[in-house]
Amino acid sequence: MDYLVLTINPGSTSTKIAVFRNEEAILEKTLRHQAEEIAKYGSIVEQFQFRMDIIMAALAEAKVNIADLSAVVGRGGLVKPIESGVYEVNDALRADLQHGVLGEHASNLGGLLADDIARKSGKAKAYIADPVVVDELQEVARVCGLPSCERKSIFHALNQKAIARTHAKKMGRRYEELNLIVAHLGGGISVGAHCKGRVIDVNNALDGEGPFSPERAGTLPAGQLVDLCFSGEYTKEQVKKMLNGKGGMVALAGINDAYKLEMMAKDGDAKAKLVQDAMSYNIGKAIGAMATVLKGNVDGILLTGGIAHNPFLVEYVKEMVGFIAPLTVYPGEDEMGALAMNGLMVLRGEISPNTYK
């Protein structure tokens, strides 16, 4: 049976849409938004109609009839921590996306836009899938040395889960049968321990754990961070920006382009090579830590995301962790395909959508 699935992924300066006929993408488009257009709106949710109008115009131009849609899947936003899976958009989910219960992010619009288009279509249902707040941590992984602090699960759940399922299928196994370590290497870096279909431990890739990345500082020496915060030289917002936005490669090498850093290192730039090696080293160390979480029972290590295109980084990491389990590289990321895959699994009855409460 043929299914037509629309996927929507709102970002800070763009809205990506794609239409899939089963697994085949028949339309993929990035709708870019000028900074002055976005600046007109006081909040993310106020951008709803602006983005909706652009999406509907793009679909009309491509001669996509929304009445033919089988499902609309939006990128999940900063809702309450939830189990992984697909969630049908309901009133409770709409309310939390609108109010941004864990903060404002453009991805909060994904489910709202999907629901509105699904209603307009007359027959399609709206879903979100594996938002960044997917939380399957084992309880022991939450505990820190201060009761006022608790580790949180915020990571690239959509891509990590999709790549893990793709790998399992390639191996002729079910995702729920395997123990995998998945490292998403992009603007942020997250390394997760996937134990029989659940991510039981993962670094908070948003605001301060794990390897540093092109724009994020990763784990820092706690005492020095405290001194920095109370030095009187920086505001709270400035320090937060150092952790996410101006940290990592930006702070160390002055650029946030991982490919440019790779080329500089290849051309003999000693500083660029050191930064690249240090990032690789930190990724390898994080993978090693997750191997202990899985008690050494690891069926595979998967590298994904844009930085996984870097052969020097991949080789460095492989030399560090290759003794643990076979390492497989799935470079790049396909968030639109991952959203569509989740929608198709629901439509085909392979999984049941969860209810958000």
C-alpha positions as CSV (number, residue, x, y, z in Angstrom):
1,M,0.0,0.0,0.0
2,D,1.3,3.5,-0.9
3,Y,1.5,6.0,1.9
4,L,2.2,9.8,1.5
5,V,4.0,11.3,4.5
6,L,4.8,14.9,5.1
7,T,7.7,15.7,7.5
8,I,8.4,19.1,9.0
9,N,11.6,20.1,10.8
10,P,11.6,23.8,12.0
11,G,15.0,25.3,12.8
12,S,16.0,28.7,14.0
13,T,16.5,30.2,10.5
14,S,14.8,27.7,8.3
15,T,11.9,25.2,8.0
16,K,12.7,21.9,6.3
17,I,9.9,20.0,4.7
18,A,9.8,16.7,2.8
19,V,7.2,14.5,1.3
20,F,7.8,10.8,1.1
21,R,5.9,8.2,-1.0
22,N,6.7,5.3,1.2
23,E,10.5,5.4,1.7
24,E,11.1,7.6,-1.4
25,A,11.4,11.3,-1.0
26,I,9.5,13.0,-3.8
27,L,10.0,16.5,-2.4
28,E,12.7,17.9,-0.1
29,K,12.9,21.6,0.5
30,T,14.6,24.0,2.9
31,L,12.6,27.1,3.4
32,R,15.0,29.8,4.6
33,H,14.0,32.7,6.8
34,Q,15.7,36.1,6.9
35,A,16.9,37.3,10.3
36,E,14.8,40.4,10.0
37,E,11.7,38.3,9.3
38,I,12.2,36.2,12.4
39,A,13.1,39.3,14.5
40,K,9.5,40.6,14.0
41,Y,8.2,38.0,16.4
42,G,8.6,38.1,20.2
43,S,8.5,34.4,20.7
44,I,8.8,31.1,18.8
45,V,5.1,30.3,18.9
46,E,4.3,33.7,17.4
47,Q,6.1,32.5,14.2
48,F,3.4,29.8,13.7
49,Q,1.3,31.5,11.0
50,F,4.4,32.9,9.2
51,R,5.9,29.4,8.8
52,M,2.5,27.8,8.1
53,D,1.9,30.2,5.1
54,I,5.4,29.5,3.7
55,I,4.9,25.7,4.0
56,M,1.5,25.7,2.4
57,A,2.8,27.9,-0.5
58,A,5.7,25.5,-1.0
59,L,3.4,22.5,-1.1
60,A,1.1,24.2,-3.5
61,E,4.0,25.1,-5.8
62,A,5.1,21.5,-5.8
63,K,1.5,20.4,-6.5
64,V,1.2,18.4,-3.3
65,N,-2.5,18.0,-2.4
66,I,-2.6,17.7,1.4
67,A,-5.9,15.8,1.1
68,D,-3.7,12.9,-0.2
69,L,-1.5,12.8,2.9
70,S,-1.5,9.7,5.1
71,A,0.4,11.3,8.0
72,V,2.2,14.5,9.0
73,V,5.2,14.0,11.3
74,G,6.8,17.1,12.9
75,R,10.1,17.3,14.8
76,G,9.4,17.1,18.5
77,G,10.3,20.0,20.7
78,L,11.2,20.7,24.3
79,V,8.3,18.9,25.9
80,K,8.3,17.0,29.2
81,P,10.8,14.1,29.3
82,I,9.2,11.1,27.6
83,E,10.0,7.6,26.5
84,S,11.2,7.2,22.9
85,G,8.7,6.5,20.2
86,V,6.0,8.2,18.1
87,Y,3.4,10.4,19.8
88,E,0.1,11.4,18.2
89,V,-0.4,15.1,18.7
90,N,-3.2,15.6,21.3
91,D,-4.4,18.6,23.4
92,A,-1.8,18.0,26.2
93,L,1.1,17.8,23.7
94,R,-0.2,21.0,21.9
95,A,-0.4,22.9,25.2
96,D,3.2,21.9,26.2
97,L,4.6,22.8,22.8
98,Q,2.8,26.1,22.9
99,H,4.0,27.0,26.4
100,G,7.5,25.5,26.0
101,V,7.6,23.6,29.3
102,L,11.4,23.1,29.0
103,G,12.2,26.2,27.1
104,E,11.7,27.9,23.7
105,H,13.1,26.2,20.6
106,A,12.0,26.3,17.0
107,S,11.4,22.6,17.0
108,N,8.4,23.3,19.4
109,L,6.6,24.4,16.2
110,G,7.0,21.0,14.5
111,G,4.1,19.2,16.2
112,L,1.9,22.3,16.0
113,L,2.4,22.8,12.3
114,A,2.0,19.1,11.7
115,D,-1.3,19.0,13.6
116,D,-2.7,22.0,11.8
117,I,-1.9,20.6,8.3
118,A,-3.3,17.2,9.3
119,R,-6.6,18.8,10.4
120,K,-6.7,20.7,7.1
121,S,-6.1,17.4,5.1
122,G,-9.3,15.8,6.5
123,K,-7.8,12.3,7.0
124,A,-4.2,12.4,8.0
125,K,-3.0,12.2,11.6
126,A,-0.2,14.3,13.2
127,Y,2.7,12.9,15.1
128,I,6.0,13.8,16.6
129,A,8.9,11.3,16.9
130,D,11.8,10.9,19.3
131,P,12.3,14.6,20.4
132,V,15.6,15.6,22.1
133,V,14.0,15.2,25.5
134,V,13.6,11.4,25.2
135,D,14.5,10.0,28.6
136,E,15.2,6.3,29.2
137,L,18.1,6.8,31.7
138,Q,18.5,4.1,34.3
139,E,18.1,5.7,37.7
140,V,21.7,5.3,38.8
141,A,22.8,7.4,35.8
142,R,20.8,10.4,37.0
143,V,22.5,10.7,40.4
144,C,25.2,13.4,40.8
145,G,27.3,14.3,43.9
146,L,24.9,17.1,44.8
147,P,21.2,16.4,45.5
148,S,20.3,19.7,43.9
149,C,21.8,18.6,40.6
150,E,20.4,15.7,38.5
151,R,21.7,14.5,35.2
152,K,19.2,15.1,32.4
153,S,18.7,13.3,29.1
154,I,18.9,15.8,26.2
155,F,20.5,14.4,23.1
156,H,20.1,13.7,19.3
157,A,17.4,11.0,20.0
158,L,15.8,11.1,16.5
159,N,19.0,10.4,14.6
160,Q,20.6,8.1,17.2
161,K,17.4,5.9,17.3
162,A,17.0,5.9,13.5
163,I,20.7,5.0,12.8
164,A,20.5,2.2,15.5
165,R,17.4,0.7,13.8
166,T,19.0,1.0,10.4
167,H,22.1,-0.8,11.6
168,A,20.0,-3.5,13.3
169,K,18.1,-4.1,10.1
170,K,21.4,-4.3,8.1
171,M,22.6,-6.9,10.6
172,G,19.4,-8.9,10.3
173,R,18.5,-8.2,13.9
174,R,16.0,-6.2,15.8
175,Y,17.1,-3.0,17.5
176,E,15.6,-4.3,20.8
177,E,18.0,-7.3,20.7
178,L,21.2,-5.3,20.5
179,N,23.6,-3.4,22.7
180,L,25.0,-0.5,20.7
181,I,27.0,2.7,21.4
182,V,25.9,5.5,19.1
183,A,27.9,8.7,18.7
184,H,26.1,11.6,16.9
185,L,28.9,14.0,15.7
186,G,27.4,17.3,14.6
187,G,27.1,20.9,16.0
188,G,26.6,19.1,19.3
189,I,28.0,15.7,20.1
190,S,26.1,13.0,22.0
191,V,27.2,9.5,22.9
192,G,24.5,7.1,24.0
193,A,24.5,3.5,25.4
194,H,21.6,1.7,23.7
195,C,20.7,-1.4,25.8
196,K,18.1,-3.6,24.1
197,G,16.3,-0.6,22.6
198,R,16.7,1.9,25.4
199,V,19.2,4.7,25.8
200,I,20.1,4.0,29.4
201,D,22.9,6.6,29.6
202,V,23.9,9.5,27.4
203,N,25.6,12.9,27.9
204,N,23.5,16.0,27.9
205,A,24.7,17.4,24.6
206,L,22.9,20.7,25.0
207,D,24.5,22.5,27.9
208,G,27.7,21.0,29.2
209,E,28.5,17.3,29.2
210,G,30.6,15.0,27.1
211,P,33.1,15.8,24.3
212,F,33.4,19.4,23.1
213,S,32.0,20.0,19.6
214,P,32.1,22.8,17.0
215,E,30.1,25.2,19.2
216,R,29.8,23.5,22.6
217,A,32.3,23.4,25.4
218,G,31.5,19.9,26.7
219,T,32.6,18.8,30.2
220,L,34.8,21.4,31.9
221,P,37.0,21.3,35.0
222,A,34.4,22.2,37.7
223,G,36.6,24.3,39.9
224,Q,37.8,26.4,37.0
225,L,34.3,26.9,35.8
226,V,33.2,28.1,39.2
227,D,36.1,30.6,39.2
228,L,35.1,31.8,35.8
229,C,31.5,32.3,36.8
230,F,32.5,34.4,39.9
231,S,35.3,36.3,38.3
232,G,33.1,39.3,37.8
233,E,34.2,39.5,34.1
234,Y,31.1,37.7,32.6
235,T,27.4,37.7,33.0
236,K,25.4,34.5,33.4
237,E,24.2,34.8,29.8
238,Q,27.8,35.2,28.6
239,V,28.9,32.1,30.4
240,K,26.0,30.1,29.0
241,K,26.9,31.2,25.6
242,M,30.5,30.0,26.2
243,L,29.0,26.6,27.0
244,N,26.7,26.5,24.0
245,G,27.4,28.7,21.0
246,K,30.9,30.0,21.6
247,G,32.6,27.0,23.1
248,G,34.4,24.1,21.6
249,M,36.1,24.6,18.2
250,V,34.9,28.2,18.1
251,A,36.8,29.1,21.3
252,L,39.8,26.9,20.5
253,A,40.3,27.5,16.8
254,G,38.0,30.5,16.0
255,I,35.8,28.6,13.5
256,N,32.7,26.4,13.8
257,D,33.2,24.6,10.5
258,A,34.4,21.1,11.1
259,Y,35.3,20.5,7.5
260,K,37.4,23.7,7.4
261,L,39.2,22.5,10.5
262,E,39.8,19.1,8.9
263,M,41.4,20.8,5.8
264,M,43.5,23.1,7.9
265,A,44.9,20.1,9.9
266,K,45.5,18.2,6.7
267,D,47.5,21.2,5.3
268,G,49.8,21.1,8.3
269,D,48.2,23.6,10.7
270,A,49.5,22.3,14.0
271,K,46.9,24.1,16.2
272,A,44.0,22.8,14.0
273,K,45.4,19.3,14.2
274,L,45.6,19.5,18.0
275,V,42.0,20.7,18.2
276,Q,40.8,17.9,15.8
277,D,42.8,15.3,17.7
278,A,41.5,16.5,21.1
279,M,37.9,16.3,19.9
280,S,38.5,12.8,18.5
281,Y,40.2,11.8,21.8
282,N,37.2,13.1,23.8
283,I,34.8,11.2,21.5
284,G,36.8,8.0,21.9
285,K,36.9,8.4,25.7
286,A,33.1,9.0,25.9
287,I,32.5,5.8,23.8
288,G,34.8,3.9,26.2
289,A,32.8,5.1,29.2
290,M,29.5,3.9,27.6
291,A,31.1,0.5,27.0
292,T,31.5,0.2,30.8
293,V,27.8,1.2,31.2
294,L,27.0,-1.8,28.9
295,K,29.4,-3.9,31.0
296,G,31.5,-4.7,27.9
297,N,28.6,-6.4,26.1
298,V,28.7,-4.2,23.0
299,D,27.4,-5.5,19.6
300,G,28.5,-2.4,17.7
301,I,29.8,1.2,17.8
302,L,28.1,3.5,15.3
303,L,29.4,7.0,14.3
304,T,26.9,9.3,12.6
305,G,26.4,13.0,11.9
306,G,28.2,15.4,9.7
307,I,31.6,15.2,11.4
308,A,31.6,11.4,10.7
309,H,32.6,12.3,7.2
310,N,36.1,13.2,8.5
311,P,38.4,10.1,7.8
312,F,41.1,11.3,10.2
313,L,38.7,11.7,13.1
314,V,37.1,8.3,12.4
315,E,40.5,6.6,12.2
316,Y,41.6,8.2,15.5
317,V,38.4,7.1,17.3
318,K,38.7,3.6,15.7
319,E,42.2,3.2,17.1
320,M,40.9,4.0,20.6
321,V,37.8,1.9,20.7
322,G,38.1,-0.7,18.0
323,F,39.0,-3.3,20.6
324,I,35.5,-2.9,22.2
325,A,33.3,-3.8,19.2
326,P,33.1,-3.5,15.4
327,L,32.8,0.2,14.4
328,T,30.5,1.2,11.6
329,V,30.2,4.7,10.1
330,Y,26.9,6.2,8.9
331,P,28.1,9.7,7.9
332,G,25.6,12.6,7.8
333,E,22.2,12.7,9.2
334,D,18.7,12.2,7.7
335,E,16.3,13.7,10.1
336,M,13.5,14.0,7.5
337,G,14.0,10.4,6.5
338,A,14.0,9.4,10.2
339,L,10.7,11.3,10.8
340,A,9.1,9.6,7.8
341,M,10.4,6.2,8.9
342,N,8.6,6.6,12.2
343,G,5.4,7.7,10.5
344,L,5.5,4.7,8.2
345,M,6.0,2.3,11.1
346,V,2.8,3.6,12.6
347,L,0.9,3.5,9.3
348,R,2.0,-0.1,8.6
349,G,1.1,-1.3,12.1
350,E,4.7,-2.1,13.1
351,I,4.4,0.1,16.2
352,S,1.6,1.8,18.0
353,P,1.8,5.6,18.8
354,N,2.2,6.6,22.4
355,T,-0.2,8.9,24.2
356,Y,1.4,12.1,25.6
357,K,0.0,13.0,29.1
